[in-house]
Amino acid sequence: MNTITDAGCTLTKISNNTFELSAIGNIKLATMPGVICENPTSPETERIYKKTFLHTPIYMPDQYQEAIKTVLYNCDDVIILGMNGFSMVGPEQCAIWGVKLGAYEAACENLLSFIIKELLEKFVGIQIRLVNGASDLGIDKAILNVAKKFNIPLLGHSCPTYLFYVQDNGVPVFVAKDQPNYSDAFTESLEILITANGGQVTFKHDIDAAFNKGKHIIPLKVLQTISSTGGPPAFDSNGKVVDAVTAFEQRVHMVATHLGISGADQWKILQNYSRDQIITICRSKLSPKRAFSHI
């Protein structure tokens, strides 16, 4: 498969190491990094925008198993972590939700770093892999930063529509044929999904798909934990999901006691809760040598 098209965006494999992404008439692409307009003097609806990938290994839809085998499951005692949430929490949302600009992304990066550090110390020789949505925004950028910090292999997931948001930075990316298949591939490739808030897509596709596939899901109310006003609501006035984790909490009735202790450091509680849950899950998946190396 050398060409895929989705929602007016086309990805073409030029050679083994070169891929070209193109779209017509989408003027918002003009300001994106690495995007050029081939015919800037033409009418807006006829302008052709292109982005070339020269450094990023791209796996096409029919190469999913190759991507998984090459990037993720290439050794023993591997744990695949994924994290999803908001791709952007802008100034207006920050003001309404009671958080500082950039705090959400920094908190997610801190949380994932804390978990990985604890896993590496707890299980000697464990191999951790990360998966994300491949963009250079929000939760995906936080994951990318953590992967760089710990030198952990990362497999991005995308589709032609969202590939314009992906940097040509050398991080391998699996490109599905469209957005639903992109979400499906993301949840299929991970073992543990850490859900840090997130919107409609997170609630509808990722959480649902992960449950359908028997994955482990850890929903975390990151924004509410760091907010001065209580964070985002579960739904807006029209019933649309605003915060996937809060919506999930309201629709799936489980008893949760790890937060809400008066006088306690809520962020530390959230960190420790997520760490302990993931350590328990990992122990059941690792070889005995790794699982009980520090007990």
N, C-alpha and C positions, 0 to 999 in steps of 0.2 A: 504494500500500500504506500504510494508516493504522494498522494494528495487527499486532503480532507477539507470539507467546507462546512461551516456552521454559522448560521445567523449572519451571512454576508462576509465572514472572515475565512480566508483560505490559507492553509499551510501546505507548502510544497517542499518535498525533499529534493534538493538540487544535486547533492552528492552525499556520501556517508557522513560528512562533517558539516555540511551546509544546508540550512533550512531557511525558506523565505516565507514570511507571513504577509498577507496583503488584505486590504479592504478598500471599498470604494465609497466615497461620500460621507465618511464618518469624521467630521471635522475635529471632534474632541481628541482624536488620535494625534493631531499635529504637534501637540506639546509634550508628548510622551518621549522619554529617553530612548534613543536609538531608532526612532521612527522618522522616515523621510517621505516627502511628498514628491512624486515623480512629475506631476504636472500642476504646479502651484498657480498657474495663470488660468487654468480651466475653471468653469463654474463649480461651485462647492460640491454639488451632487455628483460631479464627474471626476473629482480629484482622487487619485490612487495613492494610498498610504502603504508603505512597506517597511518591514523590519526584518533584518537578516541575523540569523543565529550562526555564529562561526565557532563558538567555544563550548556551547552547552550540548551535551549528549541528549538527543531527543529520541524517545521511543514512540513509534506510531501505534495506533490502536491494536494492530495485530501483533505487537511486540510486548504485550503486557507481561507475559510469563518470563520473557527474557529480562525485562527490567527488574522484576521481583528477584529473580535468581542472581542477577549480576550485582545489583546494588544492595539488596536487603539480606537475603538468605544465602550469603556466601561463606558462612562458617557456622560452627556449632554454638549453642547457648546464646542465641540471638533473641532479643526482646525488641519488638517494633512499637514505638510510641508515636501517637498522633495527637495533635492539639488543634482544636478549632475554636472559632469565636468570631469577633468582629474584624472585618478587613479595614475598617476605619471608624474612629471615634473622634469626630470633628469638634471644633470649638463650641458650636451651639449645643451639641449633645453633652459635652463636658460640663457646660454651665448648668444645663437642666439636671443632669445626673449627679452633680456634686463631686466631680473629680477634676484634677488638673490635666491640662493638655499633655498627652504623652504618658500619663500615669498608667493607663490600662496596658499599653504595650510593654512598658517597663516592668509592671507587675507580673505579666505573663512570662516575660523573659526570666525574671527572678525566680518565679515558681518552678518553671521547667528546669532551670539550672540547679535549683535546690534538690529537686527530685532525682535528677541524673547523678549529681554528686553523691547523694545518699545511696543510690543503687550501686555505683561503682565502688563505694566503700563497703557496702554490705555484702556484695557478691563478687568475690575476687575472680577476675577473668571474664566477667560478663561482657557480652558484645551488645551495645545499644545502637539501634538505627532509628532515624526519625523520618516521618513523612509529613508533608504539608501541601498547601494549595499553590505553592511555587511563586506567588506574587511577591512584590517588594513592598507590601503594605501590611499594617496591622499585625494580626496574630501570625501571619505567614513570615513576616520580616523578623518577628521575635524568635520564631523557631529557627530561621536561617542564622541569626546571630548566635544562638545557643549551639547549633551544629558547628559553627566556626570556632567557638570558644573551646569546645571539648573535642574538636577534630572528629566529629561523628558523621558517618555517611548519611546523606539525606537524599530522599527521592521526592521530587515535587510532582504534583498532579495538576493538570490543566486541560483546557480544550481550546480550539482556535479562537473562540470569542474572548477568552481571558488571557490568552498568551501574550497580548500586547503589554500586559502588566508584569511580565516575567523578564528579568534581567538576563543578558547573555554573559553569565558569570561562571560557567563551567559546572554548575550543579545539575545533575541528571534530572530530566523531566519526562514523565509519561504523559502523552497528549491523547486524551480520549476523543471520540468523534463529536460529542456534544456535552452540555452541562450535566444532564442526569447521569450519563456514563462516567463523567469525571468524578462526581460525588460517589458513585458506586465503586469505582476503582480505588478511591481514597480510603473508604471504609473497609474494602476488601483487603487492602494491603497491610493494614495495621492490626495489632493485637489488643492494645489498650488505647482508648480514646479519652483524652482529657478535654472536656467541654467547658470552655471559659466564656460563659454568656453566649453571645451569638444571636442572630436574627432568624428570620423565617426559613432560610435555606438550611441553617444549622438544625433547626427543629424538625423540619420536614424530611430532609434528605439524610443528613449525617446520623442523627440520633436514631431515626427509624431504621435506616439501613444497617447500622451497627447492631441493633437488637435483632434484626432479621438474620444476621449472620453469626449471632452468638458471640459477639465481641464484648470485651469488658469496657464499661463506660463509667467515667467519674465526672459527674456534673458539678462544676464549681461556680459559685456566685462571686467571681472576682470583683466585679464593679461594686456590688453591694458591700463587700468587705472593706474596700478602700474609699467608699463614698461618704461624703458629709451630709447627704440628703436622702440616702436610702437607695440610690441607684435607679436603673431603668425599671419600668413596670413590666409585667408579664405580657400584657396585650395593650394595644391602643384602643381608642374609642370605637373603632370599626371591627374590633376582634382580631386584628392581625398581630401575629407574634412580634413583640419588640425584643424580648429577652428569652432565648430558647430555654435556658436553665430554669428560670423562674416559672415559665410556662409549663415546663416538664414537671416541676415540683408541685404545681397547683393541679395538674391533671393526673399525676401518678402519686397516690397518697402513701408516703412512706414516713416513718418516724426518724427524724434526724436530730441528733443531740450534740453534734460536734461544734456547732456555732451557737452564739447567743448567750454565753456565760458572762454574767455581769462582771465588769472589772478586768476581764481577761484580754490579752492581746489577740484580737480577732484574726489578724494576718498570720500570726504564728500558729494559731489553731488550724487555719486553712492549710498552711504549709504541711504541718505534721499529719493532718488527716489525709491529705492527698498522698504524701509519702508512704504512710503506713498501709493504705489501701493497695498501692502499686507494689510495694514490697511483698505483700501477701500474695498478690496475683503472680508476680514473677517467680516466687519460690515454687509454685505449682507447675511452672513451665520449664524450669531449668533442670539440668542434670543434677543428681545428688551432690556431686563434688562442688558445683557452683552454689547450689541452693543453701547448703549448710556450711559454707566455707568460714563464716564468721560467727557461728552460733556456739 
